[in-house]
Every structure is written in C-alpha cells, then in structure tokens.
C-alpha cells in the first residue's frame, strides 16, 4: 500500500510541472544554439538551475548566464578562451556559494508526453 501512496505523489499535475520546469528551462536555451557554436555548463542548487554558455557571434563570443530562464550577457571577447575565463569566474562564484556545476557535452529536446528524444 505504501508504494502506491508514493506513486500518487508524482501523479499530481502541479508536481509534474515543478519537476519538468528546470529541465525545460535548460533545454529551451540549449536547443536555440548549435552544439558546435557553444560550450555549456549546468549548475544546480536544490531545485534551482543556472546555465552558462558561450555563444559565437560575428568576430566575437558572448558569455551567457541564464538565471530564472532569462539570458544575461555577462561579457564578450574576441577569442573563445577569454569567454571561457569570464564564465569560469562566474562558475567559481556559484560553486563557492554551494552550487554544483558540470559541463554538458551535448543536449537534446525530449517529448515529455512520450519520452522520445
């Protein structure tokens, strides 16, 4: 009986949204850029998610920090390694505050209704 009580917790629509929201936020920004155009990091603290990425622009790169689903340009430079340095400092600050960050090598968008990617 106890197992069915626990499974009912995950059948509530609001809880599904709460679980899917951080995944959606990350996948929304990841699907908007090509994998070879950007490097990604995903940082989590409890149920909050922040993302860091480098986006190529004409003749420069942008260091993008995503917080609450909104992109913020935190710096730009002429070369990729300078953008990496900018995001490295942001990542160090987040990790110092208890966030757990990891590099994301590839991304995809899943259909939440069927589970197909």
Backbone as a ProteinNet text record, in pm:
[ID]
protein_1_A
[PRIMARY]
XXXXXXXXXXXXXXXXXXXXXXXXXXXXXXXXXXXXXXXXXXXXXXXXXXXXXXXXXXXXXXXXXXXXXXXXXXXXXXXXXXXXXXXXXXXXXXXXXXXXXXXXXXXXXXXXXXXXX
[TERTIARY]
81.7	0	86.2	194.6	281	338.9	375.4	430.2	331.3	202	103	80	95	82.9	193.6	317.1	429	412.1	360.9	345.1	235.9	136.9	31.5	87.9	194.7	255.4	300.6	348.1	401.2	293.8	170.7	62.4	-6.6	30.9	-28.8	26.2	-60	-13.6	83.5	59.6	147.8	288.1	298.9	429.6	504.4	432.3	497.3	558.7	484	533.8	656.4	653.1	765.4	890.9	875.1	989.6	1036.9	944.2	980.1	1033.2	999.7	1038.3	1189.4	1273	1417.7	1472.3	1420	1464.7	1424.8	1302.4	1255.7	1339	1369.5	1447.7	1582.9	1648	1777.9	1767.1	1670.4	1658.7	1614.2	1539.3	1495	1613.2	1709	1824	1918.2	1930.2	2023.3	1979.4	1849.8	1804.2	1812.9	1831.9	1836.5	1974.2	2073.6	2208.3	2260.1	2345.4	2405.6	2513.3	2528.8	2625.4	2767.5	2803.7	2939.7	2958.9	2851.5	2861.1	2876.8	2858.5	2856.6	2909.8	2965.2	3004.3	2908.3	2861.3	2760.2	2807.7	2758.8	2771.8	2635.4	2601.3	2474.8	2507.1	2447.9	2472.3	2339.9	2341.2	2219.5	2242.6	2140.9	2137.9	1994.6	1973.8	1839.5	1758.7	1651.8	1568.7	1592.8	1690	1719.8	1827.7	1817.5	1912.8	1961.9	2092.6	2154.2	2237.5	2248.5	2329	2428.1	2539.3	2645.6	2677.2	2692.9	2727.8	2805.2	2876.7	2948.8	2880	2848.1	2779.3	2867	2886.8	2966.3	2881.9	2940.1	2881.5	2983.8	2948.3	3040.4	3161.5	3278.1	3402.6	3422.1	3331.4	3346.2	3266.2	3280.2	3199.7	3131	3017	2941.7	2939.9	2959.4	2947.8	2806.2	2724.3	2582.9	2555.5	2488.6	2447.3	2295.5	2235	2090	2043.6	1956.8	1904.3	1753.9	1676.6	1530	1477.1	1546.4	1501.4	1532.9	1610.1	1643.6	1794.1	1832.1	1972.8	2025.3	2148.8	2218.8	2356	2391.1	2524.1	2616.7	2706.3	2794.6	2932.9	2953.7	3080.8	3093.7	3183.5	3213.2	3360.6	3411.7	3554.1	3577.1	3699.3	3735.9	3767.9	3816.1	3851.1	3779.3	3762.9	3686.7	3744.5	3875.6	3936.1	3905.8	3892.5	3856	3713.1	3622.9	3485.4	3483.3	3567.6	3578.8	3624.3	3720.1	3767.7	3656	3574.9	3463.4	3367.2	3326.3	3231.4	3295.7	3425.7	3496.8	3487	3496.7	3483.1	3340.9	3241.3	3101.7	3079.7	3131.9	3118.5	3185.3	3303.5	3375	3292.5	3229.6	3144.9	3024.7	2960.3	2845.6	2886.7	2996.8	3042.2	3081.6	3134.6	3167.7	3044.1	2929.6	2803.5	2726.5	2790	2726.9	2663.6	2668.3	2613.3	2703.6	2644.2	2718.2	2708.2	2823.1	2826.5	2893.9	2846.5	2908.7	2899.1	2994.3	2994.7	2891.4	2825.7	2728.7	2785.8	2809.7	2873.1	2775.5	2653.5	2555	2418	2325.6	2190.7	2089.8	1968.6	1859.6	1729.3	1624.6	1492.2	1409.8	1352.6	1267.8	1122.3	1040.8	896.1	850.3	804.9	768.8	648.4	565.1	447.9	482.5	578.1	611.1	748.8	831.8	966.8	1062.4	1018.7	1102.4	1188.5	1313.7	1406.5	1428
-119.6	0	126.1	119	235.9	277.2	180.3	211.9	288.2	250.5	320.8	462.3	485.2	619.9	709	657	734.6	763.9	667.2	690.2	792.7	804.7	904.6	1046	1065	1196.9	1249.6	1160.6	1201.4	1209.7	1184.4	1193.6	1329.3	1414.2	1545.9	1634.3	1701	1784.3	1893.9	1957.7	2064.9	2015	1894	1837.2	1802.5	1752.9	1723.8	1850.6	1959.9	2087.1	2131.7	2116.5	2156.4	2078.1	1950.2	1865.6	1899.2	1922.3	1944.2	2084.2	2182.7	2320.9	2341.2	2293.4	2314.3	2247.4	2130	2061	2142.1	2194	2273.4	2399.7	2466.7	2590.4	2561.6	2455.4	2421.6	2383.5	2298.9	2253.5	2364.7	2459.4	2570.5	2650.6	2682.6	2758.9	2670.1	2543.4	2454.5	2427.8	2419.5	2390.4	2512.6	2630.8	2751	2777	2702.9	2720.8	2587.1	2591	2468.7	2420.6	2288.2	2231.3	2277.5	2298.2	2340.8	2491.2	2565.6	2709.5	2746.6	2652.9	2689.8	2578.1	2616.5	2523.5	2550.2	2445.7	2460.5	2409.7	2473.7	2423.4	2436.5	2338.3	2335	2336.9	2431.4	2443.6	2427.5	2348.1	2321.9	2345	2398.2	2411.2	2385.4	2278.4	2234	2216.3	2291.9	2277.3	2388.1	2474.5	2583.5	2540.5	2592.1	2560.6	2690.4	2699	2810	2747.9	2816.2	2764.1	2869.8	2822	2905.9	2854.5	2945.5	2900.8	3010	2966.5	3058.3	3053.5	3169.2	3179.8	3258.1	3201.7	3271	3376.1	3490.8	3599.6	3635	3720.4	3759.3	3831.2	3767.1	3826.5	3830.1	3767.9	3768.7	3653.6	3637.2	3540.3	3612.3	3557.8	3612.4	3511.2	3557.2	3473.2	3493.9	3388.9	3398.9	3321.4	3387.2	3329.7	3329.5	3213.6	3202.8	3179.7	3268.6	3264.3	3286.8	3197.4	3204.5	3209.1	3138.8	3130.3	3251.1	3346.2	3466.5	3473.3	3490.6	3504.3	3641.8	3642.3	3766.9	3759.5	3858.6	3866.4	3920.4	3834.4	3876.5	3915.4	3910.9	3953.6	3910.2	3974.4	3935.5	3958.1	3882.7	3890.8	3852.9	3874.9	3841.9	3693.4	3628.6	3487.3	3401.2	3275.5	3178.9	3160.7	3157.5	3134.2	3248.4	3369.4	3480.9	3465.5	3418.7	3392.7	3278.5	3176.9	3068.7	3122.3	3215.2	3275.8	3351	3425.5	3500.1	3404.4	3299.6	3204.4	3121.3	3100.6	3030.3	3106.1	3237.4	3319.5	3313.5	3314.9	3303.1	3167.5	3062.9	2926.6	2913.9	2971.9	2968.5	3036.5	3147.7	3218.7	3132.8	3069.7	2983.6	2866.3	2800.4	2685	2725.6	2844.9	2895.8	2916.6	2935.4	2954.1	2822.3	2710.6	2579.8	2517	2583.1	2527	2415.2	2315.3	2205.3	2224.8	2243.3	2268.4	2152.7	2128.4	2026.2	2069.9	2023.8	2052.9	1963.2	2016.4	1941	1929.2	1805.8	1782.9	1794	1743.7	1751	1768.7	1811.6	1832.7	1788.9	1768.1	1732.5	1772.8	1766.2	1800.1	1673.6	1643.8	1526.7	1566.8	1478.9	1496.1	1442	1529.9	1490.1	1395.4	1397.3	1310.5	1168	1151.9	1016.9	971.3	1063.6	1026.9	1008.4	1039.5	1022.8	1146.6	1122.3	1234.3	1260.3
0	0	0	71	82.5	-52.7	-136.6	-268	-354.4	-344.7	-426.1	-375.4	-244.3	-189.9	-244.5	-248.6	-301.7	-449.7	-525.4	-668.6	-696.7	-607.8	-627.2	-616.9	-540.9	-527.7	-663	-748.6	-878.5	-985.5	-949.2	-1045.4	-1040.8	-947.1	-937.5	-1049.3	-1126.8	-1239.5	-1197.2	-1086.4	-1040.6	-1012.1	-956.2	-925.1	-1053.3	-1153.3	-1281.3	-1339.7	-1331.5	-1383.3	-1306.1	-1175.2	-1090.5	-1125.5	-1154	-1190.3	-1331.7	-1422.6	-1562.6	-1588.5	-1505.7	-1531.5	-1544.4	-1447.9	-1464.8	-1591.4	-1625	-1745.6	-1868.1	-1869.7	-1982.7	-1999.7	-1889.4	-1897.3	-1960.3	-1916.2	-1971.6	-2118.8	-2151.4	-2289	-2383.1	-2331.7	-2416.8	-2467.4	-2379	-2426.9	-2506.2	-2470.6	-2539	-2682.2	-2704.8	-2839.8	-2930.3	-2873.9	-2956.4	-3017.2	-2976.3	-3030.3	-3080.9	-3178.9	-3230.8	-3135.4	-3125.5	-3032	-3059.5	-3187	-3216.7	-3198.7	-3174.7	-3154.5	-3007.2	-2915.8	-2775.4	-2687.6	-2572.8	-2467.2	-2352.1	-2283.6	-2180.3	-2045.6	-1940.2	-1804.4	-1739.8	-1658.2	-1586.7	-1438.4	-1364.6	-1221.6	-1148.4	-1040	-964.9	-816.2	-751.3	-605.8	-564.6	-489.9	-453.8	-582.6	-599.9	-720	-822.5	-797.2	-890	-989.3	-1108.9	-1215.7	-1277.3	-1298.4	-1370.7	-1481.6	-1592.2	-1702.1	-1748.9	-1799.5	-1853.2	-1993.4	-2087.6	-2222.8	-2295.7	-2396.1	-2483.7	-2618.4	-2668.3	-2796.3	-2893.2	-3011.4	-3113.2	-3183.1	-3200.8	-3279	-3385.7	-3477.1	-3583.1	-3524.5	-3531.2	-3484.7	-3334.5	-3258.5	-3112.2	-3052.6	-2921.6	-2848.8	-2733.4	-2692.4	-2580.4	-2467.2	-2344.3	-2225.3	-2171.6	-2176.2	-2141.1	-2012	-1918.9	-1790.5	-1788.3	-1764.9	-1763.3	-1620.3	-1572.6	-1436.5	-1445.6	-1387.5	-1391.8	-1534.7	-1624.8	-1762.7	-1848.6	-1795.4	-1871.2	-1894.9	-2021.7	-2057.5	-2017.8	-1966	-1935.4	-1999.9	-2078.7	-2137.2	-2027.9	-1976.8	-1867.7	-1918.2	-2048.6	-2105.2	-2249.8	-2318.6	-2456.3	-2482.6	-2579.4	-2609.8	-2755.6	-2801	-2938.5	-2955	-2847.1	-2860.4	-2756.9	-2791.6	-2712.4	-2572.2	-2560.4	-2428.2	-2331.4	-2380.7	-2293.3	-2242	-2327.4	-2283	-2181.2	-2202.6	-2104.6	-1969.6	-1969.8	-1845.8	-1773.2	-1847.8	-1788.6	-1719.8	-1792	-1734.6	-1624	-1631.2	-1524.3	-1391.7	-1399.3	-1278	-1222.6	-1311.7	-1266.6	-1201.2	-1264.4	-1211.9	-1075.4	-1059	-930.5	-821.9	-855.5	-759.3	-719.3	-817.7	-788.6	-700.6	-735.5	-657.7	-515.8	-500	-367.5	-281	-346.4	-274.9	-259.6	-295.9	-275.7	-398.3	-513	-635.2	-685	-749.9	-812.9	-963.9	-1027.9	-1172.2	-1244.7	-1367	-1451.5	-1596.7	-1673.7	-1817.1	-1884.9	-1984.1	-2062.4	-2202.6	-2245.9	-2375	-2491	-2473.4	-2579.9	-2517.5	-2598.7	-2548.2	-2651.8	-2606.5	-2695.1	-2630.5	-2705.5	-2654.1	-2650.8	-2535.6	-2521	-2525.8	-2580.3	-2577.3	-2443.1	-2354.4	-2219.6	-2216.4	-2318.7	-2318.7	-2359.1	-2449.8	-2495.4	-2449.9	-2403.7	-2362.4	-2477.9	-2600.2	-2718.1	-2737.8	-2772.9	-2793.2	-2939.7
[MASK]
+++++++++++++++++++++++++++++++++++++++++++++++++++++++++++++++++++++++++++++++++++++++++++++++++++++++++++++++++++++

